[in-house]
Amino acid sequence: MTSSKASTSSTTSSTKALPAAATGSTRSSRTPARTAGRSTTARSGGSSSGTTTRRSSAASGRSAGAGRSGGGSGTTRPSSTPATPSMAPTVHGIALGMIETRGLVPAIEAADAMTKAAEVTMVAREFVGGGYVTVMVRGETGAVNAAVRAGADACERVGDGLVAAHIIARPHTEVEPALQGTEATRRL
């Protein structure tokens, strides 16, 4: 305890890093080494000290979550899956994102951009008719929002292909059967 008081009196920037190191009982042996390595940047600016503390706690949080068998995200997913056992295989996330395009090339470009931009799953591709193609993705609300924006931007870059882009944060369970793709190819 006397060594921590001595380090506290020598620099004020290490005082901000000590509470973060003290909060993790299993990670305390690794955290001071990271803080000591970044202490030169923490002394140069007061705002980077807070960033350094956040980064070290976020990095240790990721490694701690990966090592545990019952983390916070692991307990949430199984509890939501048994609640609707009939819908579990078809639902790949809460939110639904849809982009409708004129032509197949803008639809492929939009689908490519959406799946690369965020962690979403492409659940359907519908040839509506008259050259219109609809692409649907599922995922968490923020990821779907980012994916649809990226898909709409990519579709507009291809040409005049974007017809509509829409996000439904929580579609009702009665809408789910209408969302399943028919995989029918129509020629009009």
C-alpha angles and dihedrals in degrees: 000000000000091000091057091050090051092051090046093056094047098057132013095206092063088055090068092049095049097070090054090050092046094053095064109064095184095039099046093099092059101037099064089054090055092045092049091051091053097040092104091060092043092056094051095059134017095215094054089058090065090046091051091052092049093048094050093047092046092049092048090045091056093049092046092049092050093053097049122083096209106042125161096262093044093058095047098056099052092048092055095046099059091047090073107022095169092053097041097093094049101041113080098174141341103265127062124212123192133188123184119197141181103243138002099268095061089045092054091046091050093047091049093050093045095052092045096045099056144001099276134133122230104229104173145012117191129190097212098185136260089058094301118137126188122202120194129195132184131204143103115331097251093046093049091048091053092044095051092048091050091046093050091049092049091047092052090050091057093057139273093333105116114100102162142346122195140167127205109194097199116007115202117253091244089062093057096085090054091054096059111103119242092208087216118150112216124192116200 
